[in-house]
């Protein structure tokens, strides 16, 4: 996903979208599904406790998530958004 983000910037894409890919997506990734942010913005900010609806507990986010993966075993991706 980092390479895709690099290419999007090169060709002038200004927005990106988060996509879930798995059959049984976790509540953390499900909360991001379809979210659109600016190409240089993050989906989840580092230094926060992320507790989306449906999650049993918070996940401490230590770094900014500007692209997938959001956690170990994450099978999400980003795409250009127009």
C-alpha positions as CSV (number, residue, x, y, z in Angstrom):
1,X,0.0,0.0,0.0
2,X,2.9,2.3,0.6
3,X,4.0,1.9,-3.1
4,X,0.4,2.6,-4.2
5,X,0.4,5.8,-2.1
6,X,3.7,6.9,-3.7
7,X,2.4,6.4,-7.2
8,X,-0.9,8.2,-6.4
9,X,1.0,11.2,-5.3
10,X,3.2,11.1,-8.5
11,X,0.2,11.1,-10.8
12,X,-1.7,13.8,-8.9
13,X,-4.3,11.9,-7.0
14,X,-5.6,14.1,-4.1
15,X,-7.7,11.7,-2.1
16,X,-7.5,8.0,-1.0
17,X,-10.1,5.5,0.2
18,X,-9.7,2.6,2.6
19,X,-11.1,-0.8,1.5
20,X,-11.6,-4.0,3.5
21,X,-10.8,-7.2,1.6
22,X,-11.4,-10.1,4.0
23,X,-14.5,-12.2,4.4
24,X,-14.5,-11.6,8.2
25,X,-13.1,-8.1,8.7
26,X,-12.3,-7.0,12.2
27,X,-14.3,-4.1,13.7
28,X,-11.3,-1.8,13.6
29,X,-10.9,-2.2,9.8
30,X,-14.7,-2.3,9.3
31,X,-14.9,1.2,10.9
32,X,-12.5,2.5,8.2
33,X,-14.2,0.8,5.2
34,X,-15.0,3.4,2.6
35,X,-13.4,6.3,4.5
36,X,-11.9,8.9,2.2
37,X,-9.2,11.3,3.3
38,X,-6.8,13.6,1.6
39,X,-3.7,12.0,0.0
40,X,-1.4,13.4,2.8
41,X,-3.9,12.8,5.6
42,X,-4.1,9.8,7.9
43,X,-7.0,7.4,8.5
44,X,-6.1,7.0,12.3
45,X,-3.7,9.2,14.2
46,X,-0.9,7.8,16.3
47,X,-0.9,8.3,20.0
48,X,-4.6,7.6,20.3
49,X,-6.7,4.7,21.7
50,X,-8.9,3.5,18.8
51,X,-12.2,2.0,19.9
52,X,-14.6,1.7,17.1
53,X,-18.2,0.4,17.5
54,X,-18.2,-3.4,17.7
55,X,-14.7,-3.7,19.1
56,X,-14.5,-5.3,22.5
57,X,-11.5,-3.2,23.6
58,X,-9.4,-0.3,22.5
59,X,-6.3,-0.6,20.3
60,X,-3.5,1.7,21.2
61,X,-2.3,3.3,18.0
62,X,1.4,4.1,18.2
63,X,1.9,5.4,14.6
64,X,-0.2,7.3,12.1
65,X,-2.1,5.0,9.6
66,X,-1.9,6.7,6.2
67,X,-2.4,3.4,4.5
68,X,-3.0,-0.3,5.3
69,X,-2.1,-2.4,7.1
70,X,-3.6,-1.1,10.3
71,X,-2.5,-4.2,12.4
72,X,-1.0,-7.6,12.1
73,X,-3.1,-9.8,9.9
74,X,-4.8,-6.8,8.3
75,X,-5.8,-7.6,4.7
76,X,-7.1,-4.1,3.8
77,X,-5.9,-1.8,1.0
78,X,-6.2,1.7,-0.3
79,X,-7.3,3.1,-3.6
80,X,-7.4,6.4,-5.3
81,X,-10.7,8.3,-4.6
82,X,-12.1,10.7,-7.1
